[in-house]
Amino acid sequence: MSPRPLAFTDDRILSAAASAIADIGPAALTLADVAQRTGASPATLVKRFGSKRGLLVAVSRRGVQDVTEAFREPRREGVSALDRLEDVLAGLTGGIKRHEQMAHHVAFLMMDLTDPELYAQAGDFTAALRDGIRGLLAEAARTGELAGAGAGAELDELAEALLIAYNGMMITWALQPRGVLGDRVRGQFRFLLRPYRRRLDP
């Protein structure tokens, strides 16, 4: 007899927790909030994650996995490496609809900066994001789509600039929330990459 499937998978619980953090913030979050969103009992969450802090660490760790997997997903036919880069980064902002949600993400970041385990996870998240950006830039350079940048240090610097632009646009949008955040990210990336694509234009 095969084992019974878990009624409340970790993935479902962590998705609900991430959504709750965005809506009410990490400080106000309780295990009861997450339990209400999943139908699981608070006791189930304690058994799985040990405490609210354990749940926050798990959410942070899952965020690293999500970023890594997003960049590893196969590209659709006809989608270039730079278009894929825009798709991934715009997609990562998809859960942020209101500036209050960005405030809650910043509150989580403040926790990251003071908790050693969360800080390590935040560093892994940033590294995964930078590596993903650089990987697609390198692919674009190999195919000739990225004509103005070479290999090595130049691609490293461009990846770092795009990472900074991505993080900066989220804060800028939170302060002046015009339009859809993902569209703002796309627009900023197209502007920054325009000099590197210009030689390919007819």
ZAMARGU-4260 file (C-alpha; in steps of 0.2 Angstrom, whole numbers, plus 5000, padded with zeros to 4 digits):
<rodrens>
0) 5000/5000/5000 | 5007/5017/4995 | 5008/5030/5009 | 4994/5043/5010 | 4998/5059/5002
5) 5001/5074/5013 | 4985/5084/5015 | 4995/5100/5017 | 5011/5100/5007 | 5026/5110/5012
10) 5025/5119/4995 | 5007/5124/4998 | 5010/5130/5016 | 5025/5140/5010 | 5016/5148/4996
15) 5002/5153/5008 | 5015/5160/5021 | 5024/5170/5007 | 5007/5177/5002 | 5003/5181/5020
20) 5019/5190/5023 | 5016/5201/5007 | 4999/5205/5014 | 5001/5208/5032 | 5020/5209/5035
25) 5032/5197/5044 | 5030/5205/5061 | 5011/5204/5061 | 5011/5186/5054 | 5006/5172/5065
30) 5005/5153/5062 | 4986/5155/5064 | 4986/5167/5048 | 4995/5154/5038 | 4984/5140/5045
35) 4968/5149/5040 | 4974/5151/5022 | 4979/5133/5020 | 4966/5124/5031 | 4980/5116/5041
40) 4980/5118/5060 | 4993/5128/5069 | 4999/5112/5077 | 5003/5105/5060 | 5014/5120/5056
45) 5023/5119/5072 | 5026/5100/5069 | 5033/5104/5051 | 5043/5120/5055 | 5045/5122/5074
50) 5040/5140/5076 | 5036/5156/5066 | 5054/5159/5064 | 5057/5142/5057 | 5043/5145/5045
55) 5051/5162/5039 | 5067/5153/5036 | 5059/5140/5026 | 5050/5153/5016 | 5066/5162/5013
60) 5075/5146/5007 | 5060/5142/4996 | 5063/5159/4988 | 5081/5154/4983 | 5074/5138/4975
65) 5061/5148/4966 | 5073/5160/4958 | 5085/5146/4953 | 5071/5136/4945 | 5064/5151/4936
70) 5080/5153/4927 | 5082/5135/4923 | 5065/5133/4915 | 5066/5129/4896 | 5063/5144/4885
75) 5049/5144/4873 | 5053/5142/4855 | 5056/5160/4847 | 5060/5168/4863 | 5077/5175/4864
80) 5089/5175/4879 | 5086/5194/4883 | 5067/5192/4881 | 5068/5177/4893 | 5078/5188/4905
85) 5064/5201/4905 | 5051/5187/4907 | 5059/5180/4922 | 5062/5196/4931 | 5045/5203/4928
90) 5038/5186/4933 | 5047/5187/4950 | 5038/5203/4954 | 5021/5196/4949 | 5015/5194/4967
95) 5017/5213/4971 | 5002/5223/4967 | 5002/5237/4980 | 5015/5248/4988 | 5010/5241/5005
100) 5016/5224/4999 | 5033/5231/4995 | 5034/5238/5012 | 5031/5221/5020 | 5045/5214/5008
105) 5056/5227/5015 | 5051/5223/5032 | 5057/5205/5029 | 5073/5212/5022 | 5076/5221/5038
110) 5074/5204/5047 | 5086/5196/5035 | 5099/5209/5039 | 5099/5205/5058 | 5096/5187/5059
115) 5111/5177/5053 | 5102/5162/5046 | 5090/5173/5036 | 5105/5184/5031 | 5113/5169/5023
120) 5097/5165/5014 | 5096/5182/5007 | 5114/5182/5001 | 5110/5165/4992 | 5094/5173/4984
125) 5105/5188/4978 | 5118/5176/4971 | 5105/5165/4962 | 5097/5181/4955 | 5114/5188/4949
130) 5120/5171/4942 | 5103/5169/4932 | 5105/5186/4925 | 5123/5183/4920 | 5119/5166/4912
135) 5106/5173/4900 | 5117/5188/4896 | 5131/5176/4892 | 5119/5166/4881 | 5114/5182/4872
140) 5132/5186/4869 | 5136/5169/4862 | 5121/5170/4849 | 5125/5188/4844 | 5109/5195/4852
145) 5120/5205/4865 | 5132/5213/4852 | 5140/5227/4863 | 5147/5216/4878 | 5160/5203/4878
150) 5164/5189/4890 | 5171/5189/4907 | 5172/5204/4918 | 5161/5215/4906 | 5147/5203/4908
155) 5149/5202/4926 | 5148/5221/4927 | 5133/5221/4916 | 5124/5208/4927 | 5128/5218/4942
160) 5121/5234/4935 | 5105/5225/4930 | 5103/5217/4947 | 5105/5234/4955 | 5092/5241/4942
165) 5080/5227/4947 | 5081/5230/4965 | 5080/5249/4963 | 5065/5249/4952 | 5055/5239/4965
170) 5059/5253/4978 | 5055/5267/4965 | 5039/5259/4960 | 5034/5257/4978 | 5037/5276/4981
175) 5028/5280/4964 | 5017/5265/4960 | 5013/5270/4942 | 5008/5255/4931 | 5012/5237/4934
180) 5028/5233/4942 | 5033/5220/4930 | 5031/5231/4915 | 5041/5244/4924 | 5055/5231/4926
185) 5054/5227/4908 | 5055/5245/4902 | 5070/5248/4913 | 5079/5233/4906 | 5075/5237/4888
190) 5082/5255/4891 | 5098/5249/4899 | 5101/5235/4886 | 5098/5246/4871 | 5116/5251/4868
195) 5121/5233/4868 | 5107/5228/4856 | 5109/5243/4844 | 5120/5234/4832 | 5107/5221/4828
200) 5094/5233/4824 | 5091/5235/4805
</rodrens>
